[in-house]
């Protein structure tokens, strides 16, 4: 039997430490990617809520023969709610303020200016 003078134990410890470090790094990367994916999903949900809310509010405005005076309401969707306030701006313009809230509690406010004559959105401001 050869006397290796304690060579195996330090090498084993160093290799174990390297493998453990690699495993720890991979777990950290997985956690970061998982959080990033959840954040992206929430952003896409919020964008979808805003788009659906704007389309439905334009339909609500189009249902009136004359431009509505101040009108408030709430639109409920599967992934969240949209609270809106429609207020007259000028004779041919309406100001629509939206607050979009996802089921997870994330909020985003936007204000759009809608031209009644051309039935088009003039400006879109996110706050």
C-alpha positions in Angstrom: 0.0 0.0 0.0 1.3 3.4 -1.0 1.5 6.2 1.5 0.0 9.2 -0.3 0.6 11.5 2.7 -2.9 13.0 3.0 -3.4 13.8 -0.7 -6.9 12.3 -1.2 -8.7 14.1 1.5 -7.9 17.7 0.4 -8.6 16.9 -3.2 -11.9 15.4 -2.3 -12.8 18.4 -0.2 -11.9 20.8 -3.0 -13.9 18.9 -5.6 -16.9 18.7 -3.3 -16.6 22.5 -2.7 -16.5 23.1 -6.4 -19.5 20.9 -7.1 -21.4 22.5 -4.3 -20.6 26.0 -5.6 -21.7 25.0 -9.1 -25.0 23.6 -7.7 -25.6 26.7 -5.6 -25.0 29.0 -8.7 -27.4 26.9 -10.8 -30.1 27.2 -8.1 -29.6 30.9 -7.9 -29.9 31.3 -11.7 -33.1 29.2 -11.7 -34.6 31.4 -9.0 -33.8 34.6 -10.9 -35.2 33.2 -14.2 -38.4 32.1 -12.4 -38.9 35.6 -10.9 -38.2 37.2 -14.3 -40.7 35.0 -16.0 -43.4 35.8 -13.4 -42.7 39.5 -13.8 -42.9 39.3 -17.6 -46.2 37.4 -17.3 -47.6 40.1 -15.0 -46.5 42.8 -17.5 -48.2 41.0 -20.4 -51.4 40.6 -18.3 -51.3 44.4 -17.5 -50.9 45.2 -21.2 -53.7 42.9 -22.2 -56.0 44.5 -19.5 -55.2 48.0 -20.8 -55.9 47.1 -24.4 -59.2 45.3 -23.6 -60.2 48.2 -21.4 -59.5 50.8 -24.1 -61.4 48.8 -26.7 -64.4 48.3 -24.5 -64.5 52.0 -23.5 -64.3 53.1 -27.1 -67.4 50.8 -27.7 -69.1 52.5 -24.7 -68.4 55.9 -26.0 -69.6 54.9 -29.5 -72.9 53.7 -28.0 -73.9 57.3 -27.1 -75.5 59.6 -29.7 -74.0 62.7 -28.0 -70.8 62.8 -26.1 -71.4 61.7 -22.5 -70.9 64.0 -19.6 -68.8 62.6 -16.8 -69.2 58.9 -16.7 -67.6 56.4 -14.3 -67.6 52.6 -14.2 -65.7 49.4 -13.9 -65.0 46.7 -16.4 -64.3 43.2 -14.9 -62.2 40.7 -16.7 -60.8 37.3 -15.8 -57.3 38.6 -15.0 -58.2 41.9 -13.4 -60.4 45.1 -13.4 -60.4 48.4 -15.2 -61.9 51.4 -13.5 -62.6 54.3 -15.8 -63.7 58.0 -15.8 -64.9 59.6 -19.0 -64.9 63.4 -18.8 -65.5 66.0 -21.5 -62.4 67.8 -22.7 -63.4 70.1 -25.5 -66.3 69.9 -27.9 -64.7 67.2 -30.0 -62.4 65.6 -27.5 -63.0 63.3 -24.4 -60.6 62.6 -21.6 -60.7 59.0 -20.4 -58.7 58.0 -17.3 -58.2 54.3 -16.6 -56.8 52.5 -13.6 -56.0 48.9 -14.5 -55.6 46.5 -11.5 -54.5 42.9 -12.0 -55.7 40.0 -9.7 -52.2 40.1 -8.1 -52.7 43.8 -7.1 -50.5 45.5 -9.7 -51.8 48.9 -10.8 -51.2 51.1 -13.8 -52.9 54.4 -14.6 -53.3 55.7 -18.1 -55.1 58.7 -19.7 -56.3 58.8 -23.3 -57.7 61.6 -25.3 -60.4 60.5 -27.7 -61.5 62.5 -30.8 -65.2 62.1 -31.2 -65.3 63.3 -34.8 -62.7 61.0 -36.2 -63.4 58.2 -33.6 -59.7 57.9 -32.9 -57.3 58.0 -30.0 -55.3 61.2 -30.1 -53.0 60.8 -27.2 -52.1 58.0 -24.7 -50.3 58.9 -21.5 -49.2 56.3 -19.0 -48.4 57.3 -15.4 
